[in-house]
Amino acid sequence: MTTEAFLLTVVALLVALLAPCRCQLLLWRSVSMPETLVGLSELPLALWSLNGSDLYETTFESLQWLSPLDLRRFDFLSASSSYQINRRYRNGSSVQRYYGHQLWKLHETRLSQPQLRAFWRHFGSSSHRPNPAHTQSLVSPFCSPIAGSEVWNINQDGIDIVIEQKNVAAARQFMQQVSFSYNVMIDDMEAAIDETYAEVASPQLYDSLPDGQQNQSRPWLEREGMLLTWRRYHDHGDIQQFLQTQLEAHAELVELVQIGLTRNKRPLEVIRISNGNPRNWAIVVDAGLQARDWLSPAALTYAIAKLTHLWSESKLEKMMRRIDWYFLPLANPDGYQYSRQTDRLWTKNRGFDTASGCYGVNLDRNFEHGWGASGSTSNPCKNLYRGAAAFSEPESRSLRNFLLGMRDYLGGYVSIGGYGQTVTYPWGDADYVTENQRQLKQTARQAVLSLRRLNQAEYSTGTSYRQKLARPGNSADWVQDRIEPQFVYNLFLKDQGRYGYLMPPHYIVESGEEVYEFLRTIAQQLQ
């Protein structure tokens, strides 16, 4: 090693140990220990981000286009993957505020799908420590201007990332330095959060619907006794009351089934809607595995109300009546209620890890298929924490046991959650295909066309891995692996990054219509 390289390594280590802020180190390794940056783009590389005590590795299959400036860009991106949960707010009774936090969409046309998948696969993954004997170090030109940021979504349109208020000025300077294009989608997240607690005036409720649907929806949406208005987001208790009201109003069709209890002993209630024909196929639909996703449970309850109303009025199509419908509107009620009362952006359940002092497991990483793979983390203090073991959580175990109990007649499974306007199907842990992928692809495309005809909604479709990047341990993959029904999908509702998880309530009705239309397409294809 040359003197210059040796000094560079020493400086990097000193900065990492002594700097008051959390600095990132960009490390590379190669077969032939380079002495300088010359020819760097021709070497097999691994990008690393050092943040606190955690080290993450992102290996890229093809980085021929990378220049030293690009390396700095990816050093910045790796910083965004180190979102650390704020224990003071997450574990206490204080309400977490997001004054001045911003949601940015980063644009980089040179990020091809393989590079996006590689980055997302290792976002929040388990720590990987390099062998010091085979690495050199390069200090990032900026000392963690985006430290503490969280990536919400990644696709070909860009990277949605939350910028903390304290980092906004430094982040803007960084973007200017590296000529990185971005848009500020939300300039004050606390104000956007306030909007999610608002209530929509009655006339506005129908503005997003086509004229024909406005007249059809108005009577039962405004019927007294419905409890849920779909003008605002409701808490867990309201949703429970709504299910009970459905049972009382449609006793000949509706049954409530408690499939288990949460960590905090809240009931996990499934509403079954059926004519009782033993020859019916079953379709199971859940929503709200991610606590901060309020739109999906609201949209699903809308679809439930529409289904029971049309059925009781003898206006429901035959293809919808020949199915036993099972709906779990809140698959993570503990986390959902916590997000309403304490931290709007909370996403996990509320299990407690005594060793770390942190709360919660990401239920969409806690299922057995692909559990533990890159794209999740073993760190209990991170949002993608997969749990101590597959099915470590009562919520995921309850859903597993419920699904296994109907494996002989389960025709379809749909998990609604997140955002991005995407219809995905397995697999999510790696880029390979299912035996029935042709059927899954064809029906997904038909659903996308139906949604476009409904209200000009533009949805994309493909495997979960290609559309949403690595999602190991998700529920849909496990259902495909263990039960193999005809159809298994994840439905990601609005939007494409304008609001992200903070969708205003005036989108509830429109999204509910999309959920209903999607399920209608699945029912039409079920044989």
C-alpha positions, 0 to 999 in steps of 0.5 A, spaced: 500 500 500 502 506 498 503 512 503 497 516 500 493 510 500 495 508 508 494 516 510 487 516 506 485 509 510 487 512 517 484 519 516 477 515 514 478 511 520 479 517 525 473 521 522 469 515 523 471 515 530 471 522 532 466 526 528 461 529 532 456 527 527 455 520 523 459 520 517 459 515 512 465 511 509 465 509 502 469 502 502 470 498 496 474 491 495 477 488 489 481 482 487 487 486 486 487 491 491 487 497 487 492 503 489 489 509 486 482 510 483 484 509 476 480 504 473 475 503 479 469 502 474 472 496 472 473 493 479 468 488 482 465 493 488 461 493 494 458 499 497 458 500 504 455 505 509 457 506 516 452 509 521 453 508 528 455 501 529 451 498 523 455 497 517 451 495 510 453 492 504 450 493 497 453 489 491 452 491 484 452 487 478 454 492 473 457 499 475 461 500 469 457 507 468 460 509 475 464 515 476 467 518 482 462 523 482 457 517 482 460 514 487 459 520 492 451 519 489 451 512 492 454 514 498 449 519 499 443 514 497 446 509 502 445 514 508 438 514 507 438 506 508 440 507 515 433 510 518 434 509 526 427 509 530 427 515 535 426 511 542 424 517 545 418 518 541 417 511 539 417 508 546 414 513 550 408 517 551 410 523 547 407 525 541 412 525 535 412 531 531 415 532 524 415 539 523 419 541 517 420 534 515 420 534 508 418 528 503 423 528 496 423 524 490 430 523 487 430 522 480 436 519 477 435 516 470 442 512 470 439 507 476 437 501 472 432 496 475 438 491 477 442 497 481 435 499 484 434 492 486 441 491 489 440 497 493 433 495 496 435 488 497 440 491 502 436 497 505 436 496 512 439 489 512 443 485 517 450 488 518 456 486 514 463 487 516 468 488 511 475 484 512 480 490 513 485 487 510 482 487 503 479 494 504 481 501 503 477 507 505 474 514 502 471 519 506 465 521 503 465 529 501 459 530 506 459 528 513 452 525 513 447 530 510 442 525 510 443 521 516 437 519 519 433 519 513 428 513 511 426 511 504 419 510 503 419 507 496 424 506 490 422 505 483 423 507 476 420 514 477 425 515 483 426 514 490 421 517 495 425 519 501 424 523 508 428 529 509 429 531 517 428 538 518 435 539 521 438 536 514 434 540 509 439 545 508 445 540 508 441 536 503 439 541 498 447 543 498 449 536 497 444 535 491 447 542 488 454 539 489 452 532 485 447 535 480 442 530 483 435 532 480 429 532 486 422 534 487 420 536 494 413 533 494 411 535 501 415 541 504 412 540 511 410 533 513 407 535 520 402 539 516 401 534 511 399 529 517 394 534 520 391 533 513 390 526 514 386 527 521 381 532 517 374 530 515 372 531 507 365 535 506 360 531 503 360 534 496 367 533 496 366 526 497 364 524 490 368 529 486 373 524 485 368 519 482 365 518 475 358 521 474 355 515 474 358 512 480 357 518 484 349 517 483 350 510 485 354 511 491 351 516 494 345 513 497 349 507 501 354 512 503 350 517 507 345 512 510 345 513 517 348 507 522 353 506 517 358 509 522 364 509 518 363 516 513 369 515 509 370 522 509 375 521 514 380 516 517 377 512 523 380 509 529 380 501 531 374 502 535 370 505 529 372 500 525 370 494 530 363 497 530 363 498 523 364 490 522 359 489 528 354 494 524 355 490 518 353 483 522 347 486 525 344 489 518 346 483 514 345 477 518 343 472 513 350 474 509 355 476 514 359 472 520 364 475 524 370 470 526 376 472 531 382 469 528 387 471 534 389 476 538 395 482 537 401 483 542 396 488 546 390 483 546 386 487 541 382 482 537 383 480 530 377 480 527 375 477 520 368 479 516 365 473 512 360 475 507 357 469 503 351 465 501 353 459 505 354 455 498 359 449 500 361 449 493 364 456 493 371 458 493 374 463 498 378 469 497 381 472 503 383 480 503 387 483 508 389 490 509 393 495 514 400 490 515 403 497 515 401 501 521 402 508 517 398 506 511 391 508 513 388 508 506 388 501 505 384 499 511 379 505 509 378 503 502 377 496 504 372 497 509 368 501 503 369 495 499 366 491 504 360 496 505 359 496 497 359 489 497 354 487 502 349 493 500 349 490 493 348 483 495 342 485 500 339 489 494 340 483 489 344 487 485 350 483 486 353 480 480 353 472 480 360 471 480 361 475 486 356 471 490 359 465 488 365 466 493 366 466 500 369 473 502 373 474 508 376 480 509 381 482 515 381 490 515 386 491 520 391 486 520 396 490 525 391 494 529 396 495 535 400 499 530 395 502 527 392 505 533 399 507 535 400 511 529 393 515 530 395 517 537 402 517 538 407 517 531 403 518 525 409 514 521 409 508 525 409 502 521 411 496 525 406 492 530 407 493 538 411 487 540 417 489 545 424 487 544 427 487 551 435 487 549 434 493 545 429 497 548 425 498 542 418 496 539 415 492 534 416 487 528 415 489 521 409 484 519 410 484 512 417 481 513 415 476 518 412 470 514 416 464 513 418 464 505 424 468 504 425 470 511 431 473 513 434 475 506 436 481 504 431 487 504 429 486 512 434 487 518 435 483 524 436 490 528 430 491 532 430 498 532 429 499 524 423 499 521 424 493 516 426 489 523 423 481 521 423 479 528 427 474 532 424 468 527 419 467 522 412 468 525 414 470 531 408 475 532 401 473 534 398 477 528 402 473 523 401 467 526 394 468 527 393 470 519 397 463 517 393 459 521 387 462 519 389 461 511 392 454 513 385 452 515 382 453 508 387 451 504 383 446 500 378 451 498 382 458 498 382 460 491 385 467 492 389 472 497 390 479 496 394 483 501 393 491 500 398 496 503 403 501 502 403 505 496 405 506 489 399 504 484 402 497 483 399 490 482 404 485 484 405 477 485 410 473 487 416 472 488 418 478 492 425 475 495 428 474 489 427 474 481 424 468 479 418 465 477 412 461 479 409 455 476 402 459 475 406 466 473 402 466 466 395 466 469 397 471 475 400 476 469 394 475 465 389 477 470 393 482 473 394 486 467 386 485 466 385 488 473 390 494 471 386 495 465 379 495 469 382 500 474 384 505 468 377 504 465 374 506 472 377 512 473 383 513 469 388 510 474 395 508 472 397 502 475 403 498 473 404 490 474 409 485 475 413 480 480 413 483 487 421 483 486 421 487 479 416 492 481 417 493 489 424 490 489 426 486 495 420 484 500 423 477 503 418 474 508 412 478 506 405 474 506 403 473 499 410 469 498 408 465 503 401 464 501 404 462 494 409 457 497 405 453 502 397 454 499 398 455 492 391 458 490 389 460 483 391 468 485 396 471 490 397 479 489 399 485 493 395 491 491 399 498 492 394 503 492 395 511 491 399 514 490 406 515 486 409 519 491 405 526 491 403 524 498 406 517 500 403 514 506 400 521 508 394 520 503 388 526 504 382 523 506 378 525 500 382 519 496 378 514 500 372 513 496 376 513 489 381 508 492 375 504 495 372 503 488 379 501 485 379 495 491 372 493 489 374 493 482 380 489 483 376 484 487 371 484 481 376 482 476 379 476 481 372 474 482 371 474 474 377 470 473 376 465 478 375 458 476 
